Amino acid sequence: MADNLGLLSVLLCTILFQVSLAVGNLNVEAFSNGSFSISVGGKQWFRSGSVGVRDLGRWWSQEDGSLELTGSGQSEGVINVGPFTSYYYEWQAKGASSLTLTTTVSVFEQMPAVLFVLVFNDKATNTSSNVNSTLSTFPSFVIEEGPVDRGYVTWSGNMARFMKIDRWSPDVPIYSNIDGGLPLVVYDSVMENAVVMAPASDFMSANQATFNNTTTGEKTLAFGPLSSITEIPAGYVCSMVLVAGNNVTDSMMQFGNFLKTFYKKDESYRKSDFTINYLGYWTDNGACYYYDTGNYSNYEEVLDAVYADAQTANIPFRYLQIDSWWYYKGPENGVKNWTAKPSIFPNGIEAVAKKTGWPIEAHNRWWSPVTDYAKQNGGKFEFIVESEASLPVEEEFWDFLFSSSKETWNLLVYEQDWLDVAVTRLQALRNTVGLGRMWLKQMGAAATRYGLTIQYCMPWPRHLLQSVEISAVTQSRISDDYTPGNSQWQIGDTTILASALGLAAFKDNFHTSVIEKGCHNTENEPAPALETYAAALSGGPVGPSDHILKANRTLIMATCMSDGRLLKPTHPVMSLDSTFLYRAFQSSGPNGQLWAAYTEVGPFTWYYIISGTMSSAYTMHASELPPSTNVKPRTSFPPSLAYTYTLDGTVVKAMNFTGTLDIPECSVTDFQYWTLSPIMASGWALLGELNKVLPVSETRVVDIITSNGDIHVVYLSGEPGEVVPVTVYDTGSGTTEVTSCTIDSSGNS
């Protein structure tokens, strides 16, 4: 981001000004005294707090006069996000510190966004305090009541799966920690306006925290570098962006678009990632063969048997994931050497890759302090080595690791797990500004050179934010480790964050049968169907992990074509915005997991509504559904058919959708799943493949030709020779008609 920020040249003269700029529902007022205010939807939501910084072991602050405003100005410019107007402020520490700072407030003209930038013109030393705060306070926002009731939501913890949701009030703690609190969304109680606040550069070193103004007693939310960082070099830039939208999901998507545009993230890597597009077999925690070979002597035998079983059952697995059980570890369980143990793979991973034809997604964790690759241990590469972990600090290491693995055993995806533990074990990642960014960018650059992609696992939100600079990072785990019967299928909240940042969301592996004796986990899986539906609707990888002979082929094939290509929605499943209203205000929304996804083909949209658990019945309104290109549910909804079905093709219930849908109290074993299909002018509705989770997917239905408001031709894709049963419904007679379409040699029908 520093390259783009260089365009924001500083005016060193003092100019008195008071200006107001409005874009969409966002209005920013900036003043020559260094303050600003932000209005959303025509009402003031935020006013600025004090500017401050830590240097020489103490605070220098605008509030006590030890940090003085010495100049201000304004200018205009253009970067790839669009044209902007900037307001600049020069600050000078008084007394022992000679530190000078430049702060800017830049308002963009073509999207409702404001970028706040803090430049350290001089080196700051002895800056550290505790790990969970910030060492500067720009920008900062006073937390206060009114003029409308507001709530907030933010993500935290590994997989960014823990949601912190409450009212926006000075009396309510705002979650602030190295493991989360980013991004932070503030929204009104009727879900008409919302803003996202988050760092916009060096995400691994950035943070937010709350402070109490010692002069006014006001509570403020501030952004800046992590307070555990020991020094800041001269010229260092940290920034934060605020983006406005209509609701939680809309504002998050606009926020993500801002960052992806700013950093020019190439989403073609995600769209073409083989493991996101095809079915795979998984062996990580929760899988049947996780650290357990069952009746087999080693993993080579296990995976040969898995392959043979898949061939017999005609289950089209197209790649294999191997977890942490295959490589050498040090005494503290970090990675000593990322090569296969002969006791695990007697003939190497390459023997399995060659026999199966499956490319490999391979797991890795943090590096051991005794890793063989570090120069400190006789290796060839520069590492930072501490007592609990180590870290490679030269890109050539990743070139070596990826090139040898791809050439030898067909590595396709590198899974970097234990990202959170790498930070908690290695002090340098918490104390050194820019180190985390460098580590992840070096990894990503090497992956790009060797045609690999990366999955993040156990990330904090900051890791996911950092991925906008790394196109090779295409996917992330968004749930806890799978265990039969646990609740890690609850992915609707975190898919919002992942999708906004251009990442495919991975639910983790799952069992497709209730009883699978002989597995590492002995528990039964009470809801294999819900696990399957959540995986398919996520838009990310789908990775069954069943015992040999126990896979439920009907469920697995409900996620994909006959060749294993996954059937995907256009918009992955996400929690409805109304669920955030209920959790912040205990009213006006569903008390449970209620999500929606949709598929767009041509001028039509098919909605998929799923509820895994509901503590009480709820009537969902069309206005709660996410808008698509063709449908704006808040203003109008096209005539549609609401229907449920079973995977044998039976339509269980079908009715005209009149704008509401009653969702009963339910649990994982009787979860609710509805599809909304547009009704054509003739009264027919295309239901699609009723043996699939997504009966109409953008993967299968590639185009629709219409005539006089009716579907005239439907173009399908698939494996040559595949027979696709397509169901239509006559709303006049209440009957269905099934047409079997055969995919031709070109892969179309």
C-alpha positions in Angstrom: 0.0 0.0 0.0 3.0 2.3 0.5 3.3 2.7 -3.3 -0.2 4.1 -3.6 0.1 6.1 -0.4 3.1 7.8 -1.9 0.6 9.6 -4.3 -0.8 11.4 -1.3 1.8 14.1 -1.2 1.9 16.4 1.8 1.2 20.1 1.8 3.4 21.8 4.4 1.6 25.1 4.6 -1.2 25.9 7.0 -4.6 26.5 5.5 -7.8 27.2 7.4 -10.6 25.1 6.2 -13.9 23.4 7.0 -15.2 21.1 4.3 -17.9 18.6 3.8 -17.9 15.8 1.2 -20.7 13.3 0.7 -20.7 10.1 -1.3 -23.7 7.7 -1.1 -24.9 7.5 2.5 -21.5 8.7 3.8 -20.6 12.3 4.6 -17.2 13.4 6.0 -16.5 16.8 7.5 -12.8 17.8 8.0 -11.6 20.8 9.9 -8.2 22.6 9.9 -7.7 22.0 13.6 -7.2 18.3 12.8 -10.6 17.0 13.8 -13.3 15.4 11.6 -16.8 14.0 11.9 -18.6 11.3 9.9 -22.3 11.2 9.2 -24.1 8.1 7.8 -27.6 8.3 6.4 -27.8 12.0 7.2 -27.0 11.7 10.9 -23.7 12.1 12.7 -22.4 8.7 13.8 -18.8 9.5 14.7 -16.6 12.5 15.7 -12.8 12.3 16.0 -11.0 11.7 19.2 -7.5 12.7 20.2 -4.3 12.0 18.1 -1.6 10.4 20.1 1.6 8.3 19.8 4.0 6.3 22.0 7.7 7.2 21.8 10.6 7.1 24.3 8.5 5.0 26.6 5.6 7.5 27.1 2.6 8.9 25.4 2.6 12.2 23.4 -0.9 13.4 22.9 -3.1 16.1 21.4 -5.3 16.0 24.5 -2.5 17.0 26.9 -0.7 19.4 24.5 2.4 17.2 24.2 1.6 16.6 20.5 1.1 19.9 18.7 -0.6 20.6 15.3 1.9 22.6 13.2 0.3 22.7 9.7 -2.6 21.6 7.6 -3.7 21.6 4.0 -5.7 19.9 1.3 -5.2 18.5 -2.2 -6.8 16.2 -4.8 -5.5 13.1 -6.6 -6.4 9.8 -8.3 -5.3 6.3 -7.5 -6.7 2.9 -8.7 -9.7 3.2 -6.3 -10.6 6.5 -7.9 -10.3 10.2 -7.4 -10.1 11.6 -3.9 -9.8 14.7 -1.9 -7.3 14.7 1.0 -6.8 16.8 4.1 -3.4 16.8 5.7 -2.2 17.6 9.2 1.4 18.0 10.5 2.2 17.1 14.1 5.2 17.7 16.3 6.0 16.1 19.7 7.1 18.7 22.3 9.9 18.1 24.8 12.3 15.2 24.7 10.8 13.7 21.6 11.6 15.2 18.2 9.0 12.9 16.5 6.9 14.4 13.7 3.8 12.8 12.2 1.7 13.4 9.2 -2.0 12.4 9.2 -4.4 12.5 6.3 -8.1 12.1 5.7 -8.9 11.1 2.1 -12.4 11.0 0.9 -13.1 9.1 -2.4 -15.5 10.4 -5.0 -16.8 7.2 -6.5 -17.4 5.0 -3.5 -18.5 5.7 0.1 -15.0 5.3 1.6 -12.6 7.4 3.6 -8.9 6.5 4.0 -7.0 7.6 7.1 -3.2 7.6 6.9 -0.6 8.1 9.6 3.0 8.6 8.5 5.9 8.4 11.0 8.3 11.0 9.5 10.9 10.0 12.2 11.9 6.9 13.9 10.0 6.1 17.1 11.7 4.0 19.8 10.7 2.3 23.0 7.1 2.2 21.7 5.9 -1.1 23.2 3.5 -1.8 26.0 1.0 -4.7 26.1 0.2 -6.7 23.0 -3.6 -6.0 22.8 -3.6 -2.2 22.3 -2.2 0.3 19.8 0.9 2.5 20.0 -0.8 5.4 18.2 -4.4 6.7 18.0 -5.1 7.8 14.5 -7.8 7.7 13.5 -9.9 7.6 16.7 -13.6 7.8 17.1 -15.6 8.8 20.2 -17.9 6.0 21.3 -21.2 7.6 22.3 -24.9 7.1 22.2 -27.2 8.4 19.4 -28.5 9.7 17.2 -29.7 6.2 16.3 -29.4 2.9 18.1 -26.5 1.0 16.7 -24.9 -2.4 17.1 -21.5 -3.7 16.2 -20.1 -7.0 15.0 -16.5 -8.2 14.6 -14.6 -11.4 14.1 -12.0 -13.0 16.3 -10.1 -16.2 17.2 -8.6 -18.9 15.0 -10.5 -19.4 11.8 -12.0 -15.9 12.6 -15.0 -17.9 13.7 -15.9 -16.2 17.0 -18.3 -13.4 16.6 -18.4 -10.5 19.0 -21.8 -8.8 18.7 -23.3 -6.2 21.0 -24.7 -2.7 21.1 -22.5 0.3 20.2 -22.3 2.2 23.5 -19.7 3.7 25.8 -21.1 1.3 28.4 -20.4 -1.8 26.4 -16.9 -3.1 25.8 -15.7 -3.2 22.2 -13.7 -6.4 21.6 -10.0 -5.5 21.1 -7.3 -8.1 21.0 -4.5 -9.3 18.8 -6.7 -12.2 17.8 -9.6 -10.1 16.5 -11.7 -7.1 16.5 -11.0 -6.6 12.8 -12.8 -5.6 10.7 -15.4 -3.9 12.9 -18.9 -3.2 11.5 -21.3 -0.7 13.1 -24.9 -0.9 12.0 -28.2 0.8 12.8 -31.1 -1.0 14.4 -33.2 -1.2 11.2 -30.3 -2.4 9.0 -30.5 0.5 6.6 -27.0 1.9 7.2 -23.7 0.4 8.3 -20.0 1.1 8.2 -16.9 -1.1 8.2 -13.7 0.0 10.0 -10.5 -1.8 9.5 -6.7 -1.4 8.9 -5.8 -0.8 5.2 -2.1 -1.6 5.3 0.4 -3.9 7.0 -2.5 -5.9 8.5 -0.2 -8.2 10.5 1.1 -5.2 12.5 -2.2 -3.3 12.8 -4.7 -3.2 15.6 -7.6 -1.4 17.2 -8.2 -0.6 20.9 -10.3 1.5 23.2 -9.0 4.4 25.3 -10.4 6.7 27.9 -9.6 10.4 27.3 -8.1 11.5 30.6 -9.2 15.1 30.0 -12.8 14.6 28.8 -13.5 11.2 30.2 -14.8 10.1 26.7 -14.2 6.6 25.5 -12.7 6.3 22.1 -12.0 3.6 19.5 -8.5 4.0 18.0 -6.5 2.4 15.2 -2.7 2.1 14.9 0.2 -0.3 15.0 0.2 -3.1 17.6 1.3 -1.8 21.0 3.7 -4.8 21.4 5.9 -3.4 18.5 9.2 -2.1 20.0 10.1 0.6 17.4 8.8 2.2 14.2 11.2 3.1 11.4 11.1 6.6 9.8 8.8 6.7 6.8 6.5 3.9 8.1 2.9 4.2 7.0 -0.1 2.8 8.7 -3.6 3.3 7.4 -7.3 2.6 8.2 -10.3 2.6 5.9 -14.0 3.3 6.7 -16.5 2.1 4.1 -20.2 2.7 4.3 -23.1 0.5 3.0 -26.7 -0.4 3.6 -26.2 -3.3 6.0 -23.6 -5.7 7.4 -23.1 -7.8 4.3 -23.3 -4.9 1.8 -20.8 -2.8 3.7 -18.5 -5.8 4.0 -18.6 -6.5 0.3 -17.9 -2.8 -0.5 -15.0 -2.8 2.0 -13.6 -5.9 0.4 -13.9 -4.4 -3.0 -12.0 -1.4 -1.8 -9.1 -3.5 -0.6 -9.0 -5.9 -3.5 -9.0 -2.9 -5.9 -6.4 -1.1 -3.9 -4.0 -4.0 -3.9 -5.0 -5.3 -7.3 -5.8 -8.8 -6.0 -6.1 -11.2 -9.0 -9.2 -13.3 -8.3 -8.5 -15.5 -11.3 -6.3 -17.6 -9.0 -9.3 -18.4 -6.8 -11.6 -19.0 -9.7 -9.2 -21.5 -11.3 -8.0 -23.2 -8.1 -8.5 -26.9 -8.8 -9.3 -27.8 -5.2 -12.0 -25.2 -5.0 -13.6 -26.5 -8.2 -13.3 -30.3 -7.7 -14.1 -32.9 -5.0 -11.3 -34.0 -2.8 -10.6 -36.6 -0.1 -9.4 -35.3 3.3 -7.4 -36.7 6.1 -7.2 -33.8 8.6 -8.5 -33.6 12.2 -11.9 -35.2 12.3 -11.2 -37.4 9.3 -11.5 -41.2 9.7 -7.8 -41.7 9.0 -6.4 -38.7 11.0 -3.3 -40.1 12.8 -4.9 -43.5 12.4 -4.3 -46.1 9.7 -6.9 -48.5 10.9 -6.2 -52.0 9.9 -3.4 -50.9 7.5 0.3 -50.8 8.2 1.0 -47.3 6.8 -0.6 -44.4 5.0 0.5 -45.6 1.6 -1.7 -48.7 2.1 -4.6 -46.6 3.5 -4.6 -44.2 0.6 -4.3 -46.9 -2.0 -7.4 -48.5 -0.4 -9.2 -45.2 -0.3 -8.5 -44.8 -4.0 -9.6 -48.4 -4.8 -12.8 -47.9 -2.8 -13.6 -44.6 -4.6 -13.1 -46.3 -8.0 -15.4 -49.2 -7.0 -18.1 -46.8 -5.6 -17.7 -44.4 -8.6 -17.0 -41.4 -6.4 -14.9 -38.9 -8.4 -12.3 -37.6 -5.9 -9.9 -35.5 -7.9 -7.2 -34.6 -5.3 -5.9 -35.7 -1.9 -5.2 -33.7 1.2 -2.5 -35.0 3.6 -2.4 -33.6 7.1 0.3 -33.2 9.7 0.8 -36.9 10.3 3.3 -37.3 7.4 6.4 -35.1 8.2 9.1 -34.8 10.9 8.5 -32.7 14.0 10.7 -31.2 16.6 10.4 -31.8 20.4 7.8 -29.0 20.7 5.8 -30.3 17.7 6.9 -27.7 15.2 8.1 -28.7 11.8 11.7 -30.1 11.8 11.7 -31.3 8.2 8.9 -31.1 5.6 9.6 -34.5 4.1 7.7 -37.8 4.4 8.7 -40.3 7.0 9.5 -43.8 5.4 7.3 -45.4 8.1 4.4 -43.3 6.8 5.1 -43.5 3.0 7.5 -46.3 2.4 7.8 -45.4 -1.3 7.4 -41.6 -0.8 4.3 -39.5 -1.4 5.1 -39.7 -5.0 4.1 -43.3 -5.1 0.6 -42.5 -3.9 0.3 -39.5 -6.3 1.4 -41.6 -9.2 -0.9 -44.5 -8.5 -4.0 -42.4 -7.9 -3.3 -39.6 -10.3 -4.4 -37.2 -7.5 -2.5 -34.0 -7.0 -1.7 -33.2 -3.4 -2.8 -30.5 -1.0 -0.3 -30.7 1.8 -0.5 -29.5 5.4 2.2 -27.6 7.3 2.4 -25.9 10.7 4.8 -23.6 12.5 8.6 -24.2 12.1 10.5 -25.8 15.0 13.5 -24.0 16.6 15.5 -27.1 15.6 14.3 -27.1 12.0 16.9 -28.6 9.6 16.4 -25.7 7.2 17.8 -22.9 9.4 21.4 -21.8 9.2 21.5 -21.9 13.0 21.0 -25.7 12.7 23.3 -26.4 9.8 20.7 -25.6 7.1 21.0 -23.3 4.1 18.4 -20.6 4.9 18.1 -17.5 7.0 15.6 -18.0 9.9 14.7 -16.1 13.0 15.0 -18.7 15.7 13.5 -18.4 19.2 12.9 -20.9 22.0 9.4 -22.0 20.9 9.4 -21.5 17.1 11.3 -20.2 14.1 10.5 -18.3 10.9 12.1 -18.2 7.4 13.0 -14.7 6.4 14.3 -15.2 2.8 12.1 -16.0 -0.2 14.6 -18.5 -1.6 13.5 -20.9 1.2 10.0 -21.0 -0.2 11.4 -21.5 -3.7 13.3 -24.5 -2.5 10.3 -26.0 -0.6 7.7 -25.5 -3.3 9.8 -26.4 -6.3 11.1 -29.7 -4.9 7.6 -30.7 -3.6 5.8 -29.9 -6.8 8.4 -31.7 -9.0 8.7 -34.8 -6.8 5.1 -35.5 -5.6 2.8 -33.1 -7.4 2.1 -30.5 -4.7 -0.9 -28.4 -5.8 -2.0 -26.5 -2.7 0.1 -25.5 0.3 -2.0 -25.5 3.4 -0.4 -23.2 6.0 -2.0 -24.2 9.3 -1.4 -23.0 12.9 -1.1 -19.4 11.7 -2.3 -18.1 15.1 0.2 -20.3 17.0 3.0 -19.0 14.8 2.3 -15.5 16.1 1.8 -16.5 19.8 5.0 -18.7 19.8 7.3 -16.3 18.0 7.8 -13.0 19.8 9.4 -11.4 16.7 6.0 -11.5 14.9 4.5 -9.5 17.6 7.4 -7.1 18.2 8.7 -6.3 14.7 6.7 -4.1 12.4 6.2 -5.5 8.9 7.7 -9.0 9.7 4.4 -10.8 9.4 3.6 -9.2 6.1 7.0 -10.1 4.8 6.6 -13.7 5.8 3.3 -14.2 4.2 4.1 -12.2 1.0 7.3 -14.2 0.5 5.4 -17.4 0.8 2.8 -16.2 -1.6 5.3 -14.9 -4.2 7.0 -18.3 -4.3 3.7 -20.1 -4.6 2.8 -17.9 -7.6 6.1 -18.7 -9.3 5.5 -22.4 -9.1 1.8 -22.4 -10.0 0.6 -23.3 -6.5 -2.2 -21.8 -4.4 -2.4 -21.5 -0.6 -5.0 -22.3 2.0 -4.8 -20.5 5.3 -5.8 -22.5 8.4 -6.3 -21.3 12.0 -6.0 -17.7 10.8 -6.9 -14.7 12.9 -8.8 -12.0 11.0 -5.5 -10.1 10.4 -4.2 -13.0 8.4 -7.3 -13.0 6.2 -6.9 -9.2 5.7 -3.3 -9.7 4.7 -4.4 -12.1 2.0 -5.6 -9.2 -0.2 -2.0 -8.5 -1.1 -1.4 -12.2 -2.0 -3.3 -13.5 -5.0 -2.0 -17.0 -4.4 -4.0 -17.2 -1.2 -7.3 -18.4 -2.6 -9.1 -20.1 0.3 -9.3 -20.3 4.1 -10.7 -22.5 6.7 -13.6 -20.7 8.5 -14.7 -23.3 11.0 -13.4 -25.2 14.0 -11.9 -28.7 13.4 -14.5 -31.2 12.5 -15.6 -33.8 15.0 -18.7 -35.9 14.4 -21.6 -34.1 16.1 -20.0 -30.7 16.8 -21.2 -27.4 15.5 -18.5 -26.4 13.1 -20.9 -26.5 10.2 -22.0 -23.0 11.4 -20.2 -21.0 8.8 -22.7 -18.3 7.8 -21.0 -15.5 9.7 -17.4 -16.1 8.6 -18.3 -16.7 4.9 -19.1 -12.9 4.9 -15.6 -12.0 5.9 -13.9 -14.6 3.6 -16.0 -13.7 0.6 -15.5 -10.0 1.0 -11.7 -10.5 0.9 -11.9 -12.7 -2.2 -11.4 -16.0 -0.4 -13.2 -19.3 -0.9 -14.5 -20.5 2.4 -13.7 -24.0 3.5 -16.0 -25.7 6.1 -13.5 -28.5 6.8 -13.9 -32.2 6.2 -16.9 -34.2 7.3 -18.4 -37.7 7.4 -21.3 -38.5 5.1 -22.6 -41.5 7.1 -24.0 -41.6 10.7 -22.0 -44.6 11.8 -18.4 -45.1 10.7 -16.8 -47.6 13.0 -13.1 -48.0 13.0 -12.4 -44.3 12.6 -10.1 -42.1 14.6 -13.2 -40.4 16.1 -15.6 -43.0 17.5 -18.6 -40.6 17.8 -21.6 -40.9 15.4 -22.3 -38.0 13.0 -26.0 -37.1 13.6 -26.3 -34.7 10.7 -24.3 -35.8 7.6 -26.8 -34.2 5.3 -26.5 -30.8 7.0 -22.7 -31.1 6.9 -22.9 -31.8 3.2 -25.3 -29.0 2.4 -23.1 -26.5 4.4 -20.0 -27.6 2.4 -21.7 -27.4 -0.9 -23.3 -24.0 -0.2 -20.0 -22.5 1.1 -18.7 -22.1 -2.5 -15.4 -23.4 -1.2 -13.7 -26.9 -1.2 -15.8 -29.9 -0.4 -13.8 -32.6 1.4 -15.4 -35.8 2.6 -13.3 -37.9 5.0 -15.1 -41.2 5.3 -14.1 -44.7 6.3 -13.5 -47.0 3.4 -16.9 -48.6 2.4 -18.8 -46.1 4.5 -19.1 -43.1 2.2 -22.7 -42.0 1.3 -22.4 -41.7 -2.4 -25.9 -40.0 -2.7 -24.8 -37.2 -0.5 -21.4 -36.8 -2.0 -22.7 -36.8 -5.6 -25.3 -34.2 -4.6 -22.4 -31.7 -4.4 -20.8 -32.3 -7.9 -21.0 -33.4 -11.5 -20.1 -37.0 -12.5 -16.5 -35.9 -13.0 -16.2 -34.4 -9.5 -16.6 -30.8 -10.6 -18.4 -28.9 -7.8 -21.8 -27.3 -8.3 -21.5 -23.8 -6.9 -23.7 -20.8 -6.2 -22.9 -17.4 -7.5 -23.1 -16.0 -4.0 -22.0 -18.3 -1.2 -24.2 -18.9 1.8 -24.1 -16.1 4.4 -26.0 -15.3 7.6 -28.9 -13.0 6.9 -28.4 -9.4 8.1 -31.4 -9.8 10.3 -29.5 -12.4 12.5 -27.2 -9.6 13.5 -30.1 -7.4 14.6 -31.4 -10.2 16.9 -27.9 -10.8 18.4 -27.3 -7.1 19.1 -30.8 -5.9 20.1 -32.5 -9.3 21.0 -35.3 -8.3 18.6 -36.3 -7.9 15.0 -34.6 -11.0 13.7 -34.3 -14.8 13.8 -32.9 -16.5 16.9 -30.8 -19.1 15.2 -28.7 -20.0 12.1 -30.5 -18.6 9.0 -28.5 -18.2 5.9 -29.0 -17.6 2.2 -27.1 -18.2 -1.0 -28.1 -17.6 -4.6 -27.3 -18.5 -8.2 -27.6 -16.0 -11.1 -28.0 -17.2 -14.7 -28.9 -14.7 -17.3 -31.7 -12.5 -16.0 -32.8 -14.9 -13.3 -31.9 -15.6 -9.7 -32.5 -18.8 -7.6 -32.3 -18.4 -3.9 -31.3 -21.1 -1.4 -32.4 -20.6 2.2 -31.1 -22.9 5.0 -31.6 -23.0 8.7 -29.5 -25.5 10.6 -30.9 -24.6 14.1 -33.7 -22.3 15.2 -34.5 -21.8 18.8 -38.0 -20.4 17.9 -40.1 -20.2 14.8 -39.5 -17.2 12.6 -41.2 -15.6 9.6 -38.6 -14.5 7.1 -39.4 -11.7 4.7 -38.1 -11.3 1.2 -36.5 -8.0 2.1 -34.1 -10.0 4.3 -32.6 -11.8 1.3 -29.3 -10.6 -0.2 -29.7 -8.5 -3.4 -28.4 -10.0 -6.6 -27.8 -8.3 -10.0 -31.3 -9.0 -11.1 -33.3 -8.9 -7.8 -33.5 -6.1 -5.2 -35.5 -7.8 -2.4 -35.9 -4.6 -0.4 -37.9 -2.9 -3.2 -39.5 -5.7 -5.2 -39.4 -9.5 -5.6 -40.3 -11.4 -8.8 -43.0 -14.0 -8.8 -41.3 -17.1 -7.4 -42.0 -20.7 -6.3 -40.8 -21.8 -2.9 -40.2 -25.5 -2.8 -38.5 -28.2 -0.8 -37.4 -31.6 -2.2 -35.5 -34.8 -1.4 -32.4 -35.9 -3.2 -34.4 -38.7 -4.9 -36.1 -36.0 -7.0 -39.4 -35.8 -5.0 -40.9 -32.3 -4.6 -42.1 -32.4 -1.0 -43.8 -29.0 -0.9 -44.3 -26.2 -3.4 -46.1 -22.9 -3.1 -46.2 -19.5 -4.5 -43.8 -17.3 -2.6 -45.8 -14.3 -1.4 -43.0 -12.5 0.3 -42.7 -14.4 3.5 -41.5 -17.8 4.5 -42.2 -19.5 7.8 -39.2 -21.2 9.3 -40.1 -23.5 12.2 -38.1 -24.3 15.2 -35.6 -26.9 14.1 -32.4 -28.8 14.9 -29.5 -30.3 12.9 -31.5 -33.5 12.2 -34.5 -31.7 10.8 -32.9 -28.6 9.3 -34.9 -26.5 6.9 -33.9 -26.0 3.3 -35.9 -24.0 0.7 -35.3 -23.0 -2.9 -37.0 -20.0 -4.5 -37.3 -20.4 -8.3 -38.5 -17.6 -10.6 -41.9 -18.2 -12.2 -41.9 -17.6 -16.0 -44.7 -15.8 -17.8 -46.2 -19.1 -18.8 -46.4 -20.2 -15.1 -43.6 -22.7 -15.4 -40.6 -22.7 -12.9 -37.2 -24.3 -13.6 -36.5 -26.4 -10.5 -33.3 -28.0 -11.9 -31.4 -31.1 -10.7 -33.4 -32.3 -7.7 -30.6 -34.9 -6.9 -28.2 -32.0 -6.1 -27.8 -29.6 -3.1 -27.8 -26.8 -5.7 -30.4 -27.8 -8.3 -29.5 -24.7 -10.4 -25.8 -23.8 -10.1 -23.7 -21.5 -12.1 -21.3 -24.4 -12.8 -24.0 -26.5 -14.5 -26.4 -23.9 -16.0 -24.1 -21.8 -18.1 -26.8 -19.8 -20.0 -30.5 -19.3 -20.4 -32.2 -18.0 -23.6 -35.6 -16.4 -23.1 -38.5 -15.5 -25.3 -41.5 -13.4 -24.3 -40.6 -13.8 -20.6 -40.2 -17.6 -20.8 -37.2 -19.8 -20.8 -36.6 -21.0 -24.4 -33.3 -22.8 -24.1 -31.2 -23.9 -21.2 -27.5 -24.5 -21.8 -25.8 -27.0 -19.5 -22.2 -28.1 -18.9 -20.8 -31.4 -17.6 -18.8 -34.5 -18.2 -19.3 -35.9 -21.7 -21.9 -38.6 -21.6 -23.3 -37.4 -18.2 -27.1 -37.6 -18.0 -28.7 -34.6 -16.2 -32.3 -34.8 -15.1 -33.9 -31.4 -15.2 -37.2 -30.8 -13.5 -39.7 -28.0 -14.3 -42.9 -27.2 -12.4 -46.2 -26.1 -13.7 -47.7 -23.7 -11.1 -51.1 -24.0 -12.8 -51.5 -27.8 -12.4 -49.1 -28.3 -9.6 -47.3 -31.0 -11.6 -43.6 -31.6 -12.5 -42.0 -32.7 -15.7 -38.5 -34.2 -15.9 -36.3 -34.0 -19.0 -33.1 -36.1 -19.2 -30.3 -34.1 -20.9 -27.2 -35.8 -22.1 -23.9 -33.9 -22.2 -22.2 -34.1 -25.6 -18.6 -34.6 -26.4 -17.8 -30.9 -26.0 -19.1 -30.9 -22.4 -22.3 -29.1 -23.2 -26.0 -29.8 -23.7 
